[in-house]
Amino acid sequence: MPELPEVETTVVSIRQHLRGRRILKVWCDAPKLVRRSSFSVFSRQIRGARVLDVTRRAKNILIFLDRDRLLLVHQKMTGHFLIGKWRVRGRRVTPLSPKVLFDRVNGYIHLIFYLDDGTMLGLSDLRKFAKVILGSRHEILALPELADLGPEPLHKSFTFAQFYKTLEGQKRKVKQVLMDPYVIAGIGNIYADEILWAAKIYPARPAGSLTLSELKKIYKAMRRILKEAVRLGGTSVGDYRTPSGKEGGYASRRAVYGREGEKCPRCGTVIRRITMGGRSAHFCETCQRAPL
């Protein structure tokens, strides 16, 4: 699933193409993507809307429209937005340009927004789990999946003092806390693993047992790694691509995530994978020692 860096990369890119443009029409062959409305109603309501801005909250894309409307998109497991040109005939979608759209991963187009300058914004989603909701700003921002979110880890207001209070007294495992969007917004499996490796913290350690020094290491690693991943366009280890259709550049920087059986780049110990609460965690048992 795209995490904070991937969604931020997407938002920055599509904002350049969408802001100030009008949506002429929308095509979709998977109506279940549209929630809280039928596709026919959604299509009618969004036709002619002008895009004012595009922002991010956690892993959600927020497209602000005129007349006090707001479009929420969550790309879920395999969804990613693309800027390009397609020819649609019935349910058959043929990519025209750029050439990178012919990449198999970019070929599962199920939703297309047509803009007034000829630009098309397509959503490729192999599993068709993405979520699209249109409503008033008040309605959308009041949805629990937005209203109840925790702080943004890269926002300047999220100081170490706030981070400390967030984790203080937590009995859950530290990786589970980092991945809880209602505690800290936007961190998923990939970056939780990378952050804890960088900070040399065992992922199954109870968050409330961490010392002040250890928490500072996690906080610094979190800020540094997320910023670097955003700068490089995110991580493509599955279906994620940037809106230009290309892979993100952070995958080669991964130290542990998805590298089970390989050597730790810091000490050479073989990277292990364990399961916690149905999710995997990759770590180095030498660098990230479990407490005795």
C-alpha positions, 0 to 999 in steps of 0.5 A: 500500500502506498505510504506517506512518501508515495502519496506525497509524491503523487499529490505534488505531481498531480497538483501541477496538472489539476490545479485550476482545471475543470473536470469535463467528465469521468469514465469508470468500469469499476463502479464499486470504487465510488463509495457513498454514492452511485457512479451515475450520481458521482459522475453527474455531480463532479462534471464541470467542477474546478480543481482548487487544490490537491493535498494529502492527509496520511495516505489520503489524497484530498482534491478540493473543488469549487462550490465547497466540494471535496473529493477524497481518494485512498489508493489502497493496496494496488492503486496509483494515479497516472497522468497520460492519454488513453483511448477508451472503447467500451471497457477496453482501455488502450494507453497512448502516451507516454510509453511508460504507460505500457508497463504492465503495472500501469495497465489496470486503468479503471477510472479516468478524469478528463480535464479541460486542457486535454489532460487525463488523470487515470487510476490504475488499480489491479485489485480494485480496492481504491476508494473515491468519495465526493461530498461537501468539505464538511462531510468529507473532513468529518469522516472518521478516517480523516477526523480521527487521524494522528499528527503528520510525522513531517509537519513542523508542529510534530516536535519530539515533545509531541512524539514522546507524549504519543508513545509514552505509556504505550503497551503495544509493540513499537512497530504497531504504534508507528503504523497506527494512523490514529497515533501517527499518520501515514507510516506503513510496513516499509518505513516502520521497518526502515525507521526501526532498523536505522534507530537500532530498535527491535520491532516487537519492543513495547513502545512504553519501555523505550528510553528517552535516548531510544525515542530520540533515535526513532524520531530522528530516523523517522524524519530523515527517512520519510524526507529522503523517501519523498525526495526520491519519489517513494518506494516501488516494491510492488504496484506503486508508480509515480504519476509519470508511470515510473518507479520511485527511487527509494527501493534501492535504499531499503536496509531491511524491508523485503530483504529477508535472507539477505545481509544487513548492510550495517553488520552483515547479519542475515535479515530475519522476518517475524509476524506481529498481529498479522503483519510482517516485520523485517529486522537485523537481530544483531543491530536490533537486539531483543530485550533479555 
